[in-house]
């Protein structure tokens, strides 16, 4: 009897590692790793980042993030892409054109999601806007209604010569400059440009053309929009009205009108794409997403600046604005 008890005990001891090993094999798989590379920190791109996270949280996706900021440095964008490759991220997200391009150059198979990219086709991120396709890229474009923006700026200000400071090294900056030029030509207006390669050059570039223009149009290329306070300082001292295509960057500035995307909503759309990829959908089945709902855009007027410049904003335009600045206060319609 005693010998039988010892045999039972020995059997249990020997069996324990087998049960333990079985428990380890049944452990849940680790959460997917999402690498997020942002070209630089400014309100629009930060809003994309937040919107993406909020969407994934709202649909119950449990993921890990690796957030990286290239600080407006193209070489840093490439280094971040290499880091994500070494870390074997499950999905790579590039917020803005340069970081998205760096990711596409490194990842031939891992899904790459671009966001806040004006011209994905021109930037080489996709080869077609028609789906399905074989590439591993998908994302959200922030192509603005440039023709309508230029028309509004000319109508409100009466400008005959419109200036534009743009980043010659950003594919989206060049695309938007060319579209703005075409828009002014359609309206019979003159167009004056100044190109920059980094944010430090923006103030001097603005100064170089401010005496030759009636108004300034600032698009959404990241280099210039992140230095918008410099543009604002030069323009306001010269009493030249400014339109910005990114409302998220104009708080506290003397920008007459801002009309563009709510970048938080671009972030939500980006999060939806990431969620679809996590559910097994292929990038080529999703394609490039363009936001076209008027609710995705915001129109801002600074009535204090308009009064300083002797410009009248019609009641019709005021009523269509999402935000008015009057007597130093933000009025949300």
Residue pairs with C-beta under 8 A, 6 or more apart in sequence:
30 64
31 62
31 63
31 64
32 63
32 64
32 90
32 91
32 278
33 63
33 64
33 65
33 66
33 87
33 88
33 89
33 90
33 91
34 63
34 64
34 65
34 66
34 89
34 90
34 91
34 92
34 93
34 274
35 65
35 66
35 68
35 80
35 83
35 84
35 87
35 89
35 91
35 92
35 93
36 49
36 52
36 65
36 66
36 67
36 68
36 93
36 95
37 68
37 70
37 77
37 80
37 81
37 84
37 92
37 93
37 94
37 95
37 99
37 100
37 102
37 103
38 45
38 46
38 48
38 49
38 67
38 68
38 69
38 70
38 95
38 96
38 99
39 45
39 70
39 72
39 77
39 95
39 96
39 97
39 98
39 99
39 222
40 69
40 70
40 71
40 72
40 96
40 222
40 226
41 69
41 71
42 222
42 225
42 226
42 249
43 246
43 248
43 249
43 251
43 263
44 116
44 220
44 225
44 246
44 248
44 249
44 261
44 263
45 95
45 96
45 116
45 222
45 263
47 248
47 262
47 263
47 264
47 266
47 267
48 95
48 115
48 116
48 263
48 264
48 266
48 267
48 270
49 67
49 95
49 267
50 264
50 267
51 263
51 264
51 265
51 266
51 267
51 268
51 269
51 270
51 271
52 93
52 115
52 267
52 268
52 270
52 271
52 274
53 65
53 267
53 271
54 267
54 268
54 271
55 267
55 268
55 270
55 271
55 272
55 274
55 275
56 63
56 271
56 274
56 275
59 275
61 274
61 275
61 278
63 278
66 83
66 84
66 87
66 89
68 80
68 83
68 84
70 76
70 77
70 80
70 98
70 99
72 198
72 199
72 222
72 223
72 226
74 98
74 102
74 169
77 98
77 99
77 101
77 102
78 102
78 105
78 106
80 99
80 102
81 92
81 99
81 102
81 103
81 105
81 106
81 107
82 106
84 92
84 103
84 106
84 107
85 106
85 107
89 110
90 110
90 111
91 110
91 111
91 112
91 113
91 274
91 277
91 278
92 103
92 107
92 110
92 111
92 112
92 113
93 103
93 112
93 113
93 114
93 115
93 270
93 274
94 100
94 101
94 102
94 103
94 104
94 112
94 113
94 114
94 115
94 117
94 139
95 115
95 116
95 270
96 115
96 116
96 117
96 172
96 222
97 114
97 117
97 118
97 119
97 123
97 125
97 170
97 171
97 172
97 222
98 170
98 222
100 112
100 114
100 115
100 117
100 120
100 123
100 125
100 139
101 123
101 124
101 125
101 171
103 112
103 114
104 112
104 114
104 124
104 125
104 137
107 136
108 136
109 136
110 136
111 136
111 137
111 138
111 277
111 283
112 125
112 136
112 137
112 138
112 139
112 283
113 137
113 138
113 139
113 270
113 273
113 274
113 277
113 283
114 120
114 125
114 137
114 138
114 139
114 140
115 139
115 140
115 266
115 267
115 269
115 270
116 140
116 142
116 220
116 263
116 266
117 123
117 125
117 139
117 140
117 141
117 142
117 172
118 141
118 142
118 143
118 144
118 171
118 172
118 175
118 176
118 220
118 221
119 141
119 143
119 171
119 172
119 175
120 126
120 137
120 139
120 141
120 288
121 127
121 128
121 129
121 288
122 171
122 175
123 171
123 172
125 137
125 139
126 133
126 135
126 137
126 138
126 287
126 288
127 133
127 135
129 287
129 288
130 287
131 284
131 285
131 286
131 287
132 282
132 284
132 285
132 287
133 284
133 287
134 284
135 283
135 284
136 283
136 284
137 283
138 273
138 277
138 283
138 284
138 286
138 287
138 288
138 289
139 270
139 273
139 288
139 289
140 266
140 269
140 270
140 273
140 288
140 289
140 290
140 291
141 288
141 289
141 290
141 291
142 220
142 261
142 263
142 266
142 291
143 290
144 176
144 219
144 220
144 245
144 260
144 261
145 297
146 176
146 179
146 180
146 183
146 219
146 245
147 179
147 182
147 183
147 186
148 259
149 183
149 217
149 243
149 245
149 259
149 260
150 162
150 180
150 183
150 184
150 187
150 189
150 217
151 183
151 187
152 243
152 257
152 259
153 159
153 162
153 215
153 217
153 241
153 243
153 257
154 162
154 184
154 187
154 189
154 215
156 241
156 256
156 257
156 311
156 313
156 317
157 214
157 215
157 241
157 256
157 311
158 214
159 189
159 213
159 214
159 215
159 241
160 189
160 190
160 214
161 189
161 190
161 191
161 192
161 212
161 213
161 214
161 215
162 180
162 184
162 189
162 190
162 191
162 192
162 213
162 214
162 215
162 216
162 217
163 191
163 192
163 193
163 194
163 209
163 210
163 212
163 213
163 215
163 216
163 217
163 240
164 177
164 180
164 181
164 191
164 192
164 193
164 194
164 216
164 217
164 218
164 219
165 193
165 194
165 195
165 196
165 202
165 205
165 206
165 209
165 216
165 218
165 224
165 231
166 173
166 174
166 176
166 177
166 193
166 194
166 195
166 196
166 219
166 221
166 224
167 173
167 174
167 195
167 196
167 197
167 221
167 222
167 223
167 224
168 174
168 195
168 196
168 197
169 197
169 223
170 221
170 222
170 223
172 219
172 220
172 221
172 222
173 219
173 221
173 223
173 224
176 219
176 220
176 221
176 245
177 193
177 219
180 191
180 217
180 219
181 191
181 193
184 190
184 191
185 191
192 209
192 212
192 213
193 209
194 205
194 206
194 208
194 209
195 205
196 202
196 205
196 223
196 224
197 223
198 223
199 223
199 224
199 226
199 227
199 230
202 223
202 224
202 227
202 230
202 231
203 227
203 230
203 231
203 233
203 234
206 216
206 230
206 231
206 234
206 235
207 234
210 216
210 234
210 235
210 238
210 240
211 238
213 240
214 240
214 241
215 240
215 241
215 242
215 243
216 231
216 235
216 240
216 241
216 242
216 243
217 243
217 245
218 224
218 225
218 228
218 231
218 242
218 243
218 244
218 245
218 246
219 225
219 245
220 245
220 246
220 260
224 231
225 244
225 245
225 246
225 249
226 249
228 244
228 249
228 250
228 253
228 255
229 253
231 242
232 242
232 253
232 254
232 255
235 241
235 242
235 254
236 242
236 254
236 305
239 308
239 309
241 256
241 257
241 305
241 309
241 311
242 254
242 255
242 256
242 257
243 255
243 256
243 257
243 258
243 259
244 250
244 255
244 257
244 258
244 260
245 258
245 259
245 260
246 258
246 260
246 261
246 263
247 258
247 259
247 260
247 262
247 298
247 299
247 300
247 322
247 323
248 262
248 263
249 258
250 258
250 300
250 302
251 330
254 302
254 305
254 308
255 300
255 302
255 305
256 301
256 302
256 305
256 306
256 309
256 311
257 299
257 300
257 301
257 302
258 298
258 299
258 300
259 297
259 298
259 299
259 300
260 297
260 298
261 291
261 296
261 297
261 298
262 296
262 297
262 298
265 291
265 296
266 291
266 296
269 289
269 291
273 286
273 289
276 286
277 283
277 286
298 322
298 323
299 317
299 320
299 321
299 322
299 323
300 321
300 322
300 323
300 324
300 325
301 313
301 317
301 318
301 321
301 323
301 324
301 325
302 324
302 325
303 313
303 318
303 324
303 325
303 326
304 325
304 326
304 327
304 328
305 325
306 312
306 313
318 324
319 333
321 333
322 332
322 333
323 330
323 331
323 332
323 333
324 330
324 331
324 333
325 331
